[in-house]
Amino acid sequence: MELLIGRIVEKKILSEALTSSSSELLAVFGRRRVGKTFLIRSVFQKQLIFELSGVHDANAAEQLLNFSKAMADALDSPLTPATPKNWTEAFWQLREFATPILKKRKAVIFFDEFPWLSSHKSGFLSAFEYFWNQWASQQPNLIVAICGSAATWMIKKVVNNKGGLHNRLTRKIRLLPFTLYETEQYLKSNNIHLDRYQVLNIFMAMGGVPHYLKELKRGESATQAIDRLCFTKDGLLSTEFANLYRSLFENAGRHISVVKALADKTSGLTRNEIIAACNLQSGGTTSLLLEELVESGFITPHLPFQKNANQSIYKLSDEYSLFYLKFIEHTRATGAGTWLKKSSMSSWKSWTGYAFEGICMKHTGNIKQALGISGVFTETSAWRHAPKDGNGAQIDLLLDRQDNVISVCEMKFSNTGFAIDKAYAAELQYKLEIFRQQSKTKKALFLTMVTTYGVKDNMYSIGLVQNEVTMDDLFLPQ
């Protein structure tokens, strides 16, 4: 079996379920193709006694037929048992099958694509609730694992269930794409050896989604891989965008409109600004929509400095969505060599700056580690000042430290060492002064440059830059 890369925290949660003295109902959810099924199969491969995967848009009769085939696999029988008439009967069969095994050892029952099993008027969810509450929850050797990509359904019907599954989940995992460290390890495990600048370029275009990374080939540069996957007729990522959102969300059009609004506004939008930009209604439905996008890892709320969560600034944090909307959606140019041309344009340079900022903000733990403040209590926030008259200022990453220092992080992407010139030095000085005036902080301000290859020493950097973090720091394990 393919090696499970990274996922240290997630493996620990699942391993703890194996040593638990009581029954476990655990849910794993996240965007599609992020590796949920692989995680469950890898950790529980020795304990897995039954696995059933839902089929998108299949009716109850088709799902029940698949149940009987899954039961034949579990029984290791060449004959398929009679298809149960309904889900109540199906769960009774499952109970009869599992009971003798559970008397001897720990066992896992796994329902993959759980939301798809609950087709319209199928009675699946109520039958599952009865199965869990009346029998499964009393089996100390039983783990029931459920996975689902459909975030709307998983959050509403499982995580925040108000009915028979209310407060029944014993553990939940929100599985996110790989970090840079995990991405590098995954590529190496597939015998793909690229330098970190190349890996960073790939990450900018597709993020750390295992299914996308699996498509990379040995001997390809980052430019060649992006060219093939995003701009050729059969490239996986040329048409992935619409499928991605429609498989995850009901009424995906509203989710896509939010994502597009955030892609157009790199500085981010508040909740009220999103409502205005997308013509949404203020209320619970919009709150749920934003929660679904956040839980699926597509957007991230950033807490403004000295403000509360209601004033959060949302940013698009899914690398693939950002890349698709910028370079693929309306492109006229396709075919081999497209990306080689596009990546030499000025629009690419401005995009890499924003994409690199987003990646840095996902790796704030690495930045803190590089600064030697992992053990210092730190509040992470953003800040912007937009006066009606005069120049505004924005800081995307502030580390407000308990040791009486605020690290003001500036993130710059380049293919060589980064040089601070006279104009940029003046901009940085202005930003620091305005921040001190507006925040009225008495803490020391340490300008921290986060770059690919470090900052070149010159008359403008010396005395201005207090700390440096490089690309290599972002690739360290946490």
DAJOGI-V44169 format. One record per residue. N is the residue number from 0. RES is the residue in one letter. OMEGA is omega in radians with two decimals (* if undefined). Layout:
n:N res:RES omega:OMEGA
n:N res:RES omega:OMEGA
//
This chain:
n:0 res:M omega:3.11
n:1 res:E omega:-3.10
n:2 res:L omega:3.07
n:3 res:L omega:-3.10
n:4 res:I omega:3.06
n:5 res:G omega:3.10
n:6 res:R omega:-3.06
n:7 res:I omega:-3.11
n:8 res:V omega:-3.10
n:9 res:E omega:3.11
n:10 res:K omega:3.13
n:11 res:K omega:3.13
n:12 res:I omega:-3.12
n:13 res:L omega:3.12
n:14 res:S omega:3.09
n:15 res:E omega:3.08
n:16 res:A omega:3.14
n:17 res:L omega:-3.12
n:18 res:T omega:-3.13
n:19 res:S omega:3.14
n:20 res:S omega:3.12
n:21 res:S omega:-3.13
n:22 res:S omega:-3.09
n:23 res:E omega:3.00
n:24 res:L omega:-3.07
n:25 res:L omega:-3.11
n:26 res:A omega:3.05
n:27 res:V omega:3.13
n:28 res:F omega:-3.12
n:29 res:G omega:-3.09
n:30 res:R omega:-3.12
n:31 res:R omega:3.08
n:32 res:R omega:-3.13
n:33 res:V omega:3.05
n:34 res:G omega:-3.11
n:35 res:K omega:-3.11
n:36 res:T omega:-3.12
n:37 res:F omega:3.11
n:38 res:L omega:-3.13
n:39 res:I omega:-3.11
n:40 res:R omega:-3.10
n:41 res:S omega:-3.07
n:42 res:V omega:-3.03
n:43 res:F omega:-3.01
n:44 res:Q omega:-3.12
n:45 res:K omega:-3.08
n:46 res:Q omega:-3.04
n:47 res:L omega:-3.12
n:48 res:I omega:-3.13
n:49 res:F omega:3.12
n:50 res:E omega:3.09
n:51 res:L omega:3.12
n:52 res:S omega:3.09
n:53 res:G omega:3.11
n:54 res:V omega:-3.08
n:55 res:H omega:3.09
n:56 res:D omega:3.06
n:57 res:A omega:3.13
n:58 res:N omega:-3.05
n:59 res:A omega:-3.12
n:60 res:A omega:3.13
n:61 res:E omega:3.13
n:62 res:Q omega:3.14
n:63 res:L omega:3.06
n:64 res:L omega:3.10
n:65 res:N omega:3.09
n:66 res:F omega:-3.11
n:67 res:S omega:3.08
n:68 res:K omega:3.08
n:69 res:A omega:3.09
n:70 res:M omega:3.08
n:71 res:A omega:3.09
n:72 res:D omega:-3.12
n:73 res:A omega:3.14
n:74 res:L omega:-3.07
n:75 res:D omega:-3.06
n:76 res:S omega:3.08
n:77 res:P omega:-3.14
n:78 res:L omega:3.11
n:79 res:T omega:3.11
n:80 res:P omega:3.08
n:81 res:A omega:-3.14
n:82 res:T omega:3.12
n:83 res:P omega:-3.10
n:84 res:K omega:-3.10
n:85 res:N omega:-3.08
n:86 res:W omega:3.09
n:87 res:T omega:3.11
n:88 res:E omega:3.14
n:89 res:A omega:-3.14
n:90 res:F omega:3.05
n:91 res:W omega:3.08
n:92 res:Q omega:-3.14
n:93 res:L omega:3.11
n:94 res:R omega:-3.14
n:95 res:E omega:3.14
n:96 res:F omega:-3.00
n:97 res:A omega:-3.02
n:98 res:T omega:-3.12
n:99 res:P omega:3.13
n:100 res:I omega:-3.09
n:101 res:L omega:3.09
n:102 res:K omega:-3.06
n:103 res:K omega:-3.00
n:104 res:R omega:3.06
n:105 res:K omega:-3.12
n:106 res:A omega:-3.11
n:107 res:V omega:2.97
n:108 res:I omega:-2.98
n:109 res:F omega:3.04
n:110 res:F omega:3.14
n:111 res:D omega:-3.05
n:112 res:E omega:-3.10
n:113 res:F omega:-3.12
n:114 res:P omega:-3.09
n:115 res:W omega:3.07
n:116 res:L omega:-3.09
n:117 res:S omega:3.14
n:118 res:S omega:-3.02
n:119 res:H omega:3.11
n:120 res:K omega:-3.11
n:121 res:S omega:-3.07
n:122 res:G omega:-3.07
n:123 res:F omega:-3.01
n:124 res:L omega:3.13
n:125 res:S omega:3.10
n:126 res:A omega:3.11
n:127 res:F omega:3.12
n:128 res:E omega:3.13
n:129 res:Y omega:3.12
n:130 res:F omega:-3.12
n:131 res:W omega:-3.02
n:132 res:N omega:-3.04
n:133 res:Q omega:-3.09
n:134 res:W omega:-2.99
n:135 res:A omega:-3.11
n:136 res:S omega:3.12
n:137 res:Q omega:-3.10
n:138 res:Q omega:-3.04
n:139 res:P omega:-3.14
n:140 res:N omega:-3.03
n:141 res:L omega:2.95
n:142 res:I omega:3.02
n:143 res:V omega:-3.12
n:144 res:A omega:3.09
n:145 res:I omega:3.14
n:146 res:C omega:3.07
n:147 res:G omega:3.07
n:148 res:S omega:-3.08
n:149 res:A omega:-3.00
n:150 res:A omega:3.14
n:151 res:T omega:-3.07
n:152 res:W omega:-3.08
n:153 res:M omega:-3.13
n:154 res:I omega:-3.07
n:155 res:K omega:-2.97
n:156 res:K omega:-3.10
n:157 res:V omega:-3.07
n:158 res:V omega:-3.13
n:159 res:N omega:-3.08
n:160 res:N omega:3.14
n:161 res:K omega:-3.09
n:162 res:G omega:-3.03
n:163 res:G omega:3.12
n:164 res:L omega:-3.12
n:165 res:H omega:-3.14
n:166 res:N omega:3.13
n:167 res:R omega:3.12
n:168 res:L omega:3.09
n:169 res:T omega:3.10
n:170 res:R omega:3.03
n:171 res:K omega:-3.14
n:172 res:I omega:2.99
n:173 res:R omega:-3.04
n:174 res:L omega:-3.12
n:175 res:L omega:3.07
n:176 res:P omega:3.13
n:177 res:F omega:2.91
n:178 res:T omega:3.08
n:179 res:L omega:3.12
n:180 res:Y omega:-3.13
n:181 res:E omega:3.10
n:182 res:T omega:3.13
n:183 res:E omega:3.13
n:184 res:Q omega:-3.14
n:185 res:Y omega:3.14
n:186 res:L omega:3.11
n:187 res:K omega:3.13
n:188 res:S omega:3.07
n:189 res:N omega:3.14
n:190 res:N omega:3.03
n:191 res:I omega:-3.04
n:192 res:H omega:3.13
n:193 res:L omega:3.06
n:194 res:D omega:-2.99
n:195 res:R omega:3.07
n:196 res:Y omega:3.10
n:197 res:Q omega:3.12
n:198 res:V omega:3.14
n:199 res:L omega:3.10
n:200 res:N omega:3.10
n:201 res:I omega:-3.14
n:202 res:F omega:3.13
n:203 res:M omega:-3.07
n:204 res:A omega:-3.03
n:205 res:M omega:-3.13
n:206 res:G omega:-3.10
n:207 res:G omega:-3.13
n:208 res:V omega:-3.04
n:209 res:P omega:-3.08
n:210 res:H omega:3.10
n:211 res:Y omega:-3.10
n:212 res:L omega:-3.14
n:213 res:K omega:-3.09
n:214 res:E omega:-3.13
n:215 res:L omega:-3.11
n:216 res:K omega:3.07
n:217 res:R omega:3.08
n:218 res:G omega:3.10
n:219 res:E omega:2.98
n:220 res:S omega:3.09
n:221 res:A omega:-3.14
n:222 res:T omega:3.12
n:223 res:Q omega:-3.12
n:224 res:A omega:3.13
n:225 res:I omega:3.11
n:226 res:D omega:-3.08
n:227 res:R omega:-3.04
n:228 res:L omega:-3.01
n:229 res:C omega:-2.97
n:230 res:F omega:3.05
n:231 res:T omega:-3.01
n:232 res:K omega:-3.07
n:233 res:D omega:-3.12
n:234 res:G omega:-3.09
n:235 res:L omega:-3.00
n:236 res:L omega:3.13
n:237 res:S omega:-3.11
n:238 res:T omega:-3.04
n:239 res:E omega:-2.95
n:240 res:F omega:-3.09
n:241 res:A omega:3.13
n:242 res:N omega:-3.08
n:243 res:L omega:-3.06
n:244 res:Y omega:-3.10
n:245 res:R omega:3.10
n:246 res:S omega:-3.07
n:247 res:L omega:-2.95
n:248 res:F omega:2.94
n:249 res:E omega:-3.12
n:250 res:N omega:-3.00
n:251 res:A omega:-3.13
n:252 res:G omega:-3.14
n:253 res:R omega:3.12
n:254 res:H omega:-3.14
n:255 res:I omega:3.14
n:256 res:S omega:3.09
n:257 res:V omega:-3.14
n:258 res:V omega:-3.14
n:259 res:K omega:3.11
n:260 res:A omega:3.14
n:261 res:L omega:3.09
n:262 res:A omega:-3.14
n:263 res:D omega:-3.06
n:264 res:K omega:-3.03
n:265 res:T omega:3.11
n:266 res:S omega:3.10
n:267 res:G omega:3.13
n:268 res:L omega:3.02
n:269 res:T omega:3.12
n:270 res:R omega:-3.13
n:271 res:N omega:3.11
n:272 res:E omega:3.07
n:273 res:I omega:3.13
n:274 res:I omega:-3.13
n:275 res:A omega:-3.07
n:276 res:A omega:-3.05
n:277 res:C omega:-3.13
n:278 res:N omega:3.13
n:279 res:L omega:3.05
n:280 res:Q omega:3.07
n:281 res:S omega:-3.14
n:282 res:G omega:-3.02
n:283 res:G omega:-3.10
n:284 res:T omega:3.10
n:285 res:T omega:3.10
n:286 res:S omega:3.13
n:287 res:L omega:3.13
n:288 res:L omega:3.13
n:289 res:L omega:3.11
n:290 res:E omega:-3.14
n:291 res:E omega:3.13
n:292 res:L omega:3.10
n:293 res:V omega:-3.10
n:294 res:E omega:3.13
n:295 res:S omega:3.07
n:296 res:G omega:-3.11
n:297 res:F omega:3.11
n:298 res:I omega:-3.11
n:299 res:T omega:3.04
n:300 res:P omega:3.11
n:301 res:H omega:-3.09
n:302 res:L omega:3.12
n:303 res:P omega:-3.13
n:304 res:F omega:3.09
n:305 res:Q omega:3.11
n:306 res:K omega:-3.10
n:307 res:N omega:-3.04
n:308 res:A omega:3.13
n:309 res:N omega:-3.12
n:310 res:Q omega:-3.12
n:311 res:S omega:3.07
n:312 res:I omega:-3.14
n:313 res:Y omega:3.08
n:314 res:K omega:3.05
n:315 res:L omega:-3.05
n:316 res:S omega:3.09
n:317 res:D omega:-3.04
n:318 res:E omega:-3.10
n:319 res:Y omega:-3.13
n:320 res:S omega:3.14
n:321 res:L omega:-3.13
n:322 res:F omega:-3.13
n:323 res:Y omega:-3.07
n:324 res:L omega:-3.13
n:325 res:K omega:-2.95
n:326 res:F omega:-3.02
n:327 res:I omega:-2.93
n:328 res:E omega:-3.03
n:329 res:H omega:-3.10
n:330 res:T omega:3.04
n:331 res:R omega:-3.11
n:332 res:A omega:3.04
n:333 res:T omega:3.11
n:334 res:G omega:-3.09
n:335 res:A omega:3.12
n:336 res:G omega:-3.11
n:337 res:T omega:-3.06
n:338 res:W omega:3.10
n:339 res:L omega:3.11
n:340 res:K omega:-3.07
n:341 res:K omega:-3.06
n:342 res:S omega:3.06
n:343 res:S omega:-3.11
n:344 res:M omega:-3.11
n:345 res:S omega:3.13
n:346 res:S omega:3.10
n:347 res:W omega:-3.10
n:348 res:K omega:-3.14
n:349 res:S omega:3.12
n:350 res:W omega:-3.12
n:351 res:T omega:3.12
n:352 res:G omega:-3.14
n:353 res:Y omega:-3.13
n:354 res:A omega:3.14
n:355 res:F omega:3.08
n:356 res:E omega:-3.14
n:357 res:G omega:3.13
n:358 res:I omega:3.11
n:359 res:C omega:-3.10
n:360 res:M omega:3.02
n:361 res:K omega:-3.06
n:362 res:H omega:3.14
n:363 res:T omega:3.08
n:364 res:G omega:3.09
n:365 res:N omega:3.14
n:366 res:I omega:3.10
n:367 res:K omega:3.12
n:368 res:Q omega:3.14
n:369 res:A omega:3.13
n:370 res:L omega:-3.14
n:371 res:G omega:-3.10
n:372 res:I omega:3.14
n:373 res:S omega:-3.11
n:374 res:G omega:-3.13
n:375 res:V omega:3.09
n:376 res:F omega:-3.05
n:377 res:T omega:3.01
n:378 res:E omega:-3.13
n:379 res:T omega:-3.12
n:380 res:S omega:3.06
n:381 res:A omega:-3.14
n:382 res:W omega:2.99
n:383 res:R omega:-3.13
n:384 res:H omega:-3.08
n:385 res:A omega:3.13
n:386 res:P omega:3.11
n:387 res:K omega:3.09
n:388 res:D omega:3.09
n:389 res:G omega:-3.08
n:390 res:N omega:3.06
n:391 res:G omega:3.12
n:392 res:A omega:-3.14
n:393 res:Q omega:3.02
n:394 res:I omega:-3.06
n:395 res:D omega:-3.11
n:396 res:L omega:3.05
n:397 res:L omega:3.04
n:398 res:L omega:-3.11
n:399 res:D omega:-2.94
n:400 res:R omega:-3.13
n:401 res:Q omega:3.13
n:402 res:D omega:3.02
n:403 res:N omega:3.11
n:404 res:V omega:2.94
n:405 res:I omega:3.05
n:406 res:S omega:3.11
n:407 res:V omega:-3.00
n:408 res:C omega:3.02
n:409 res:E omega:-3.04
n:410 res:M omega:-3.07
n:411 res:K omega:3.13
n:412 res:F omega:3.06
n:413 res:S omega:-3.13
n:414 res:N omega:3.04
n:415 res:T omega:3.03
n:416 res:G omega:-3.06
n:417 res:F omega:-3.14
n:418 res:A omega:3.06
n:419 res:I omega:3.12
n:420 res:D omega:-3.06
n:421 res:K omega:-3.09
n:422 res:A omega:-3.12
n:423 res:Y omega:3.09
n:424 res:A omega:3.12
n:425 res:A omega:3.11
n:426 res:E omega:3.14
n:427 res:L omega:3.11
n:428 res:Q omega:3.13
n:429 res:Y omega:-3.13
n:430 res:K omega:-3.14
n:431 res:L omega:-3.12
n:432 res:E omega:-3.14
n:433 res:I omega:3.12
n:434 res:F omega:-3.14
n:435 res:R omega:3.13
n:436 res:Q omega:-3.03
n:437 res:Q omega:-3.10
n:438 res:S omega:-3.09
n:439 res:K omega:3.13
n:440 res:T omega:3.07
n:441 res:K omega:-3.13
n:442 res:K omega:3.04
n:443 res:A omega:3.11
n:444 res:L omega:3.12
n:445 res:F omega:3.07
n:446 res:L omega:-3.12
n:447 res:T omega:3.12
n:448 res:M omega:3.07
n:449 res:V omega:-3.04
n:450 res:T omega:3.11
n:451 res:T omega:-3.03
n:452 res:Y omega:3.12
n:453 res:G omega:-3.12
n:454 res:V omega:3.09
n:455 res:K omega:3.08
n:456 res:D omega:3.00
n:457 res:N omega:-3.05
n:458 res:M omega:-3.11
n:459 res:Y omega:-3.10
n:460 res:S omega:-3.10
n:461 res:I omega:-3.12
n:462 res:G omega:3.13
n:463 res:L omega:-3.11
n:464 res:V omega:-3.13
n:465 res:Q omega:-3.10
n:466 res:N omega:3.07
n:467 res:E omega:3.01
n:468 res:V omega:-3.11
n:469 res:T omega:3.11
n:470 res:M omega:-3.12
n:471 res:D omega:3.12
n:472 res:D omega:-3.11
n:473 res:L omega:-3.12
n:474 res:F omega:-3.12
n:475 res:L omega:3.09
n:476 res:P omega:3.11
n:477 res:Q omega:*
//
